Amino acid sequence: MASLKARAASHFFAYVSRLRWIKRWGLMRNAIEENVATHSWEVATIAHALALIRNRHFDGAVNADHIAAAALYHDATEVITGDMPTPVKYHSKVMREAFGDIEHKAEAELLALLPDDLREDFVPYVRESQLGQAEKELIKAADRLSALLKCRAEIQTGNKEFEPAAEQILHGLQQQALPEVLYFLEVFAPSYERPLDHLLG
C-alpha cells in the first residue's frame, strides 16, 4: 500500500471552530446566550429551506445545497473581527464601508489558512462577493429570520430588551415581502414559541 505524501498542517478548521466562543448581541442583555457557530447553523438550515420553498412554490431554480453551505460560512470572518453589533456596523456609511473592507481582508486571511490545492474550492463559500444575487438575498433573509426568532425567544423569557429589535426586523421582512420568507413566517415560525410537549403532538 503506497504511503501518503506528507502534507503541511492547515489551521483553517481549528480557527473556524472557535466561532463557538464568540457571543452575539453584545450590546443587549441576553437571557439566552447565542454564539456565532450556533447562529451560523441555524441560518444555513433556514436558507436551505427558503431555497427549497422558492424552487417548489415560487418558480425558483436556485441551488439549495450551495446556499446552505455558503450560509454556514456567512459569518466565518467574525472569528477574526468579532461580532459587530448592527447599530454600530450600520451607524453611518463610513462605518459600513470601513467594516466592509475589514470583512474583505478577513476573508482573505481565512482563505490563506487553507492548503493551496483547496483554496479555490472554498472561495465560492467564504467570499461573499462570489455569491449570486439570489444566493445573497436568501442568506440575508435567513440571517434576519434567525435574528427574529432569537428576539422572540428572548421576549418569551420576559426580556423586553428585544421587543424593538423584533418589531424592526419583522417590519423589514414584511416590507421586503419575499414570498418564501412569508411562507416560513406562516408555516414554520409559530412553532418556535410552542412548548416541547405540543411539538410532539
N, C-alpha and C positions, 0 to 999 in steps of 0.2 A: 504494500500500500504506500503510495507516494506521500511524503510528508508535505504539509502545507508550508508555504513560504512565510517566514516571519513578517508580520506587519506592524507598523507603528500604532501605538495606542491612540485612541481618539477620546477626548473628554466631552464630546457633544451631548450624549445622553445623560451622563452623570451631572452635567451642568443643567440641562433642561429639567431633570428630575427635581431640582431644587425649587422649582416653581411652587411646590407644595408648602414651602416655608414663607412665601410672600403673601401677606394678607391684603385683602381687598377692602374697599370702603373705609380707608384710613381716617377720613375726616368725620366719620359718623360713629355714634355709639351703637355697637352691634350686640344683639342678644345671641345671634348665631354667627360665629366666625366663618368666613369663607376665604379660601386660598385660591391662587391663580390656577393651580392644577385641577382642582375640582371644578372651577368655573369653566375651564377650557374643555373638559369632558362634557359638561352639560351643553355648552354652545355647540360642540361637534354633533351631539345626538339631536339637538333641535334643528340645526342647519341641515342635517341629513333628512330629517322628517319634512322640513319645509321644501326641500328639493323634490322629494318623492311626491308630496302633495301637489306641487306645481306640475310635475310630469303627469300625474294621474288625473287631476281635476281641472287644470288650467292651461292645457296645451303646451306645457313646457317640454324642453329637451335638454335638460342640464344633467351633468354627471354627478349624481348624488354621492357616490363614493369619493370622488375627488374633493368635493365640497366638504365632506366630513373630515377628511384627512387635513385639508388646509385649515379648517376651523380648529383642529387640535393644536395647531401651531400659531393661531392668530394672536396670542399674547406671549409667545415664547420670548420675545425681546425683553419682557419685563424681568427676566432673570438677570438682566444687565441694568435696566433702567429703574426697576421697581415699579410698583403700581402708581401711576399718576392719577390722582382724583380728577374726575370730569370737570368740576368747577375751576380747577387750576389749569388743566390741559386746554380747555376752550375759553379761557379767560379773555383772550384777545387774539387777533390774527397773528401778531408777533409771537405769542406763546405757542400757538398751534403750529406755525411754521418751524419754530425752533425745535419743538418736540418732534415734529415730523422728520427733521434732519437727524436728530438723535436716534430715532427708531430705525431710520435707514442705515445708519452706521452700526447700530446694534445687530441688525440683520446680517450685515457683512461679517461682523465678529463671530456670530454664531456659525455661519456657514464655513468660516475659516477653521473651525474646530473639527470639521468632518474630514475623512480621508479624501485625497484628491479625486479618486475614482468614483466617489459617491456625491461629491458636492453639487454637480449639475442636476442630479436626480432630486435633490431636496429644494432646489431653487424655487420650483413652482408652488411649494408649500410654505416656505419660510419668508419669501419676498412677496409682500402684499401687492407690489406693483405688477407682478406677473399674473395676478388673478384677472379673469374676465369680469365685465360689469355685472353680469348675473350672479357670479360667484361672490363678489364683494357685497352685493345687495343682500343676498340670502344670509351670509355670515354675519353681516352687521345687524340684520333683523333678528337673527338668533341671539346675538350678543345682547340686544335690547330686551328680548323676551326673557332671557336668563336674568337680567337685571330686574325686570318687573317681578318675576317670580321670587327673587330674593327679597325685594321690598315688601311684597305681600306676606312672605313668611315672617319677616320682622314685625309687621303690623299685627299679625295674628298673635304674637307673643305679648302684645300691648305696647310695643315700641313705636310711638308716634313720630319719632325722628324721621322715619322713612315715608311718611304719608305724602309730603310734597313731591318727593322723587317719584313715587309710584304714579301720582297723578300726571306728572310731566311726561314720564316715559309712555304711559298708556295713551295720552293725548297725541304724542308724536307718532306712535304706531297706528293709531286710528286715522290720523291725518295722512300718513303715507299710504294707508289702505292697500297694502299688498294682499291679494286675496288669500294666499297661503298662510299669511300671518293671522288674518281674521279667522280663518278656518281653525288654526291652532288655538286661538283665544277662545273660540266657541266650543271646540271638541275636547281639547286636552287640558287647558289651563285650569278650569274649575276644579278638577280632581286633586290638584296640588293642595287645596285647602281642606280636603276631607280627611277624617281620621283613618288610620290603617284598617280598622275593622270594616269600615264602609267600603274601602277599596277592594277588600277581599270578598265582598258580597255578603 
